[in-house]
């Protein structure tokens, strides 16, 4: 079994080398066969050059991406579509949830037979530990609003760590169009419509870099709500090709 790990990257020159070293060490001891795909979202610092060096240094590391910044959703989608794994995981470059959670995620996919497993901050008491009161309140309020607007029944569509069966990942993301932070919700709604089994497991933030976060809670929330409206409209008005077959990824 091969495991693909996708890491979206935007202007992460300060942490890229450390992140890569940590991930290679972890993946090497956890999986017999793996690849790490760093997906460069049009970084304007030296991230692209560093990724080229890392791909030369580590055989299991691949650098993918594009020149102009488009958003995290596009970066994750690019990585997923370039992946080769039987399981596809993604998490953020700062490894805010740690590395051990990745093995828990892949084990959960195998143990439960789910097509997708969401890492949820809402399932445990300490899922939001380290968040400021405002950030925690905004996150929980936003998730409730998304549930009301879309009918999505799971507890945390927006956490930065999720796992997919490889064929499902490539089929889902081939249908996705959202480049911004609402990409998770789009992928999950499409998967749910196609009858995929979606599970959850509790996760918590271990390294909170809230002050360094590239997320603007107010501006990005408004952009995401706009994307949600477009997602609903597109899926509602689309023909059956939007609802993919789970075997699409094998064709």
SETORBA-128830 format. One record per residue (C-alpha): residue in one letter; x, y, z. Coordinates in nm, 4 decimals. Layout:
{"A" {X Y Z}}
...
END
This chain:
{"X" {0.0000 0.0000 0.0000}}
{"X" {0.1289 0.3429 -0.0951}}
{"X" {0.0452 0.6550 0.1057}}
{"X" {0.0530 1.0003 -0.0539}}
{"X" {0.0868 1.3028 0.1731}}
{"X" {-0.0051 1.6395 0.0217}}
{"X" {0.1277 1.9600 0.1783}}
{"X" {0.0028 2.2953 0.0389}}
{"X" {0.2753 2.5607 0.0423}}
{"X" {0.2522 2.9383 0.0218}}
{"X" {0.5527 3.1475 0.1261}}
{"X" {0.6843 2.8947 0.3767}}
{"X" {1.0594 2.9420 0.3253}}
{"X" {1.1195 2.9728 0.7015}}
{"X" {0.9811 2.6302 0.7889}}
{"X" {1.0012 2.4203 0.4704}}
{"X" {1.3285 2.2429 0.5403}}
{"X" {1.2332 2.1550 0.8981}}
{"X" {0.8859 2.0410 0.7922}}
{"X" {1.0291 1.8211 0.5194}}
{"X" {1.2869 1.6624 0.7498}}
{"X" {1.0210 1.5897 1.0135}}
{"X" {0.7847 1.4397 0.7595}}
{"X" {1.0449 1.2223 0.5886}}
{"X" {1.1592 1.0840 0.9244}}
{"X" {0.8008 1.0138 1.0294}}
{"X" {0.6845 0.8628 0.6998}}
{"X" {0.9988 0.6480 0.6762}}
{"X" {0.9246 0.4785 1.0081}}
{"X" {0.5465 0.4601 0.9547}}
{"X" {0.5010 0.3337 0.5977}}
{"X" {0.6829 0.0932 0.3678}}
{"X" {0.5828 0.2920 0.0591}}
{"X" {0.5047 0.6636 0.0554}}
{"X" {0.5430 0.9933 -0.1259}}
{"X" {0.5306 1.3504 0.0002}}
{"X" {0.3958 1.6061 -0.2467}}
{"X" {0.4648 1.9698 -0.1646}}
{"X" {0.2210 2.1732 -0.3737}}
{"X" {0.3465 2.5284 -0.4265}}
{"X" {0.0618 2.7801 -0.4443}}
{"X" {0.2545 3.0443 -0.6405}}
{"X" {0.4852 3.1422 -0.3547}}
{"X" {0.6731 3.4702 -0.4067}}
{"X" {0.9534 3.3928 -0.1596}}
{"X" {1.2205 3.1257 -0.2087}}
{"X" {0.9850 2.8316 -0.1422}}
{"X" {0.9955 2.7085 -0.5029}}
{"X" {1.3759 2.6935 -0.5065}}
{"X" {1.3840 2.5187 -0.1691}}
{"X" {1.1302 2.2613 -0.2871}}
{"X" {1.3415 2.1861 -0.5939}}
{"X" {1.6393 2.1214 -0.3657}}
{"X" {1.4352 1.9045 -0.1278}}
{"X" {1.3018 1.6939 -0.4158}}
{"X" {1.6609 1.6312 -0.5257}}
{"X" {1.7709 1.5483 -0.1716}}
{"X" {1.4866 1.3128 -0.0752}}
{"X" {1.3734 1.0466 -0.3291}}
{"X" {1.0205 1.0288 -0.1831}}
{"X" {0.9618 1.4057 -0.2066}}
{"X" {0.7935 1.5579 -0.5106}}
{"X" {0.7430 1.9274 -0.5854}}
{"X" {0.4326 2.0282 -0.7807}}
{"X" {0.2518 2.3590 -0.8209}}
{"X" {0.2150 2.6653 -1.0404}}
{"X" {0.3518 3.0196 -1.0706}}
{"X" {0.0568 3.2431 -0.9808}}
{"X" {-0.1075 3.2286 -0.6368}}
{"X" {-0.4595 3.0844 -0.6537}}
{"X" {-0.5407 2.9586 -0.3051}}
{"X" {-0.5088 2.6620 -0.0738}}
{"X" {-0.7879 2.4739 -0.2482}}
{"X" {-0.6038 2.4820 -0.5790}}
{"X" {-0.2802 2.3717 -0.4100}}
{"X" {-0.4435 2.0717 -0.2422}}
{"X" {-0.6311 1.9824 -0.5620}}
{"X" {-0.3092 1.9977 -0.7666}}
{"X" {-0.1365 1.7682 -0.5203}}
{"X" {-0.4251 1.5219 -0.5034}}
{"X" {-0.4500 1.4930 -0.8811}}
{"X" {-0.0750 1.4343 -0.9065}}
{"X" {-0.0776 1.1694 -0.6321}}
{"X" {-0.0208 0.7984 -0.6850}}
{"X" {-0.1171 0.6618 -0.3441}}
{"X" {-0.3763 0.4085 -0.2376}}
{"X" {-0.4443 0.6527 0.0473}}
{"X" {-0.4123 1.0307 0.0164}}
{"X" {-0.3717 1.2523 0.3220}}
{"X" {-0.3279 1.6258 0.3508}}
{"X" {-0.2247 1.8580 0.6292}}
{"X" {-0.0775 2.2066 0.6580}}
{"X" {0.2895 2.2928 0.6167}}
{"X" {0.3238 2.4093 0.9776}}
{"X" {0.2229 2.0599 1.0981}}
{"X" {-0.0094 2.2203 1.3504}}
{"X" {-0.1672 1.8821 1.4292}}
{"X" {0.1689 1.7085 1.4629}}
{"X" {0.2823 1.4015 1.2679}}
{"X" {0.1513 1.1075 1.4731}}
{"X" {-0.2006 1.2054 1.3695}}
{"X" {-0.1171 1.1073 1.0101}}
{"X" {-0.0749 0.7410 1.1050}}
{"X" {-0.3966 0.7566 1.3065}}
{"X" {-0.5687 0.8963 0.9990}}
{"X" {-0.4464 0.6255 0.7613}}
{"X" {-0.5220 0.3547 1.0200}}
{"X" {-0.8755 0.4912 1.0570}}
{"X" {-0.9299 0.4744 0.6811}}
{"X" {-0.8168 0.1130 0.6719}}
{"X" {-0.9896 0.0006 0.9915}}
{"X" {-1.3316 0.1529 0.9185}}
{"X" {-1.3436 0.1093 0.5424}}
{"X" {-1.4468 0.4737 0.5081}}
{"X" {-1.3805 0.6541 0.1809}}
{"X" {-1.2902 0.9762 0.3626}}
{"X" {-1.1925 1.0499 0.7216}}
{"X" {-1.2143 1.4047 0.8559}}
{"X" {-0.9944 1.5179 1.1420}}
{"X" {-1.2412 1.6980 1.3689}}
{"X" {-1.1564 1.9584 1.6328}}
{"X" {-1.5144 1.9346 1.7585}}
{"X" {-1.5083 1.5740 1.8808}}
{"X" {-1.2749 1.6215 2.1766}}
{"X" {-1.2686 1.8687 2.4641}}
{"X" {-0.9204 1.9893 2.3747}}
{"X" {-0.9686 2.0170 1.9978}}
{"X" {-0.9461 2.3950 2.0094}}
{"X" {-0.6811 2.4221 2.2797}}
{"X" {-0.4500 2.7154 2.2139}}
{"X" {-0.7073 2.9069 2.0096}}
{"X" {-0.7963 3.2560 2.1253}}
{"X" {-1.1546 3.2925 2.2462}}
{"X" {-1.2454 3.4974 1.9381}}
{"X" {-1.0896 3.2515 1.6922}}
{"X" {-1.2560 2.9559 1.8648}}
{"X" {-1.5953 3.1295 1.8724}}
{"X" {-1.5697 3.2343 1.5072}}
{"X" {-1.4661 2.8861 1.3963}}
{"X" {-1.7504 2.7106 1.5779}}
{"X" {-2.0072 2.9702 1.4679}}
{"X" {-1.8930 2.9423 1.1090}}
{"X" {-1.9169 2.5624 1.1128}}
{"X" {-2.2728 2.5828 1.2442}}
{"X" {-2.3590 2.8338 0.9725}}
{"X" {-2.2153 2.6058 0.7046}}
{"X" {-2.4229 2.3173 0.8370}}
{"X" {-2.7378 2.5286 0.8185}}
{"X" {-2.6601 2.6538 0.4677}}
{"X" {-2.5549 2.3231 0.3150}}
{"X" {-2.7039 2.0499 0.5307}}
{"X" {-2.3553 1.9027 0.5800}}
{"X" {-2.3930 1.6732 0.8791}}
{"X" {-2.0379 1.6189 0.9998}}
{"X" {-1.8789 1.8198 1.2776}}
{"X" {-1.5777 1.9911 1.1176}}
{"X" {-1.5533 2.0445 0.7440}}
{"X" {-1.2737 2.3012 0.7762}}
{"X" {-1.0012 2.1308 0.9790}}
{"X" {-0.6631 2.1222 0.8099}}
{"X" {-0.6224 1.7460 0.8104}}
{"X" {-0.8177 1.4866 0.6123}}
{"X" {-0.7642 1.1499 0.4504}}
{"X" {-0.9108 0.9947 0.1348}}
{"X" {-0.8914 0.6633 -0.0412}}
{"X" {-0.6743 0.7345 -0.3422}}
{"X" {-0.9286 0.6577 -0.6135}}
{"X" {-1.1925 0.8649 -0.4338}}
{"X" {-0.9509 1.1558 -0.3829}}
{"X" {-0.8594 1.1761 -0.7489}}
{"X" {-1.2217 1.1408 -0.8592}}
{"X" {-1.3472 1.4037 -0.6121}}
{"X" {-1.0821 1.6648 -0.6786}}
{"X" {-1.1149 1.6215 -1.0545}}
{"X" {-1.4666 1.7643 -1.0095}}
{"X" {-1.3742 2.0468 -0.7706}}
{"X" {-1.3431 2.4089 -0.8795}}
{"X" {-1.3072 2.6142 -0.5592}}
{"X" {-0.9563 2.7531 -0.5154}}
{"X" {-1.0065 2.9126 -0.1728}}
{"X" {-1.0630 2.7877 0.1807}}
{"X" {-1.4096 2.6450 0.1054}}
{"X" {-1.2499 2.3695 -0.1046}}
{"X" {-1.2885 2.1166 0.1786}}
{"X" {-1.6619 2.1666 0.1890}}
{"X" {-1.6951 2.1383 -0.1881}}
{"X" {-1.5037 1.8104 -0.1929}}
{"X" {-1.7029 1.6673 0.0970}}
{"X" {-2.0410 1.7692 -0.0466}}
{"X" {-1.9526 1.6123 -0.3834}}
{"X" {-1.8372 1.2963 -0.2080}}
{"X" {-2.1491 1.2816 0.0063}}
{"X" {-2.3681 1.3216 -0.3027}}
{"X" {-2.1869 1.0322 -0.4649}}
{"X" {-2.2604 0.8060 -0.1700}}
{"X" {-1.9122 0.7955 -0.0219}}
{"X" {-1.8705 0.6886 0.3392}}
{"X" {-1.7352 0.9779 0.5449}}
{"X" {-1.5985 0.9198 0.8926}}
{"X" {-1.4478 1.1453 1.1574}}
{"X" {-1.1832 1.1199 1.4255}}
{"X" {-1.0840 1.3681 1.6967}}
{"X" {-0.7787 1.5879 1.6420}}
{"X" {-0.6291 1.8806 1.8285}}
{"X" {-0.3892 2.1615 1.7526}}
{"X" {-0.0452 2.0924 1.8987}}
{"X" {0.1402 2.3915 1.7533}}
{"X" {-0.0807 2.6975 1.7300}}
{"X" {0.0649 2.9667 1.5048}}
{"X" {-0.2446 3.1862 1.5133}}
{"X" {-0.0448 3.5103 1.5064}}
{"X" {0.1384 3.3901 1.1938}}
{"X" {-0.1717 3.2526 1.0239}}
{"X" {-0.2402 3.3630 0.6671}}
{"X" {-0.6143 3.3420 0.7391}}
{"X" {-0.8038 3.6683 0.7844}}
{"X" {-1.1059 3.5529 0.9899}}
{"X" {-1.3410 3.8226 0.8644}}
{"X" {-1.2384 3.8631 0.5001}}
{"X" {-1.1865 3.4920 0.4387}}
{"X" {-1.5164 3.4012 0.6073}}
{"X" {-1.6995 3.6310 0.3641}}
{"X" {-1.5121 3.4820 0.0675}}
{"X" {-1.5951 3.1323 0.1880}}
{"X" {-1.9643 3.2107 0.2234}}
{"X" {-1.9622 3.3420 -0.1333}}
{"X" {-1.7950 3.0192 -0.2464}}
{"X" {-2.0533 2.8151 -0.0540}}
{"X" {-2.3329 2.9881 -0.2435}}
{"X" {-2.1599 2.9131 -0.5751}}
{"X" {-2.0968 2.5503 -0.4724}}
{"X" {-2.4639 2.4958 -0.3910}}
{"X" {-2.5766 2.6626 -0.7134}}
{"X" {-2.3326 2.4702 -0.9308}}
{"X" {-2.4133 2.1325 -0.7792}}
{"X" {-2.7886 2.1957 -0.7867}}
{"X" {-2.7882 2.3081 -1.1509}}
{"X" {-2.5295 2.0624 -1.2800}}
{"X" {-2.5895 1.7481 -1.4772}}
{"X" {-2.5036 1.3999 -1.3548}}
{"X" {-2.1367 1.4336 -1.4508}}
{"X" {-2.0754 1.6344 -1.1345}}
{"X" {-2.1830 1.3342 -0.9264}}
{"X" {-1.8832 1.1126 -0.9972}}
{"X" {-1.8536 0.7384 -0.9887}}
{"X" {-1.6053 0.6121 -0.7275}}
{"X" {-1.4280 0.4191 -1.0019}}
{"X" {-1.3461 0.7399 -1.1903}}
{"X" {-1.0056 0.7532 -1.0242}}
{"X" {-0.9135 0.4134 -1.1719}}
{"X" {-0.9958 0.4894 -1.5324}}
END
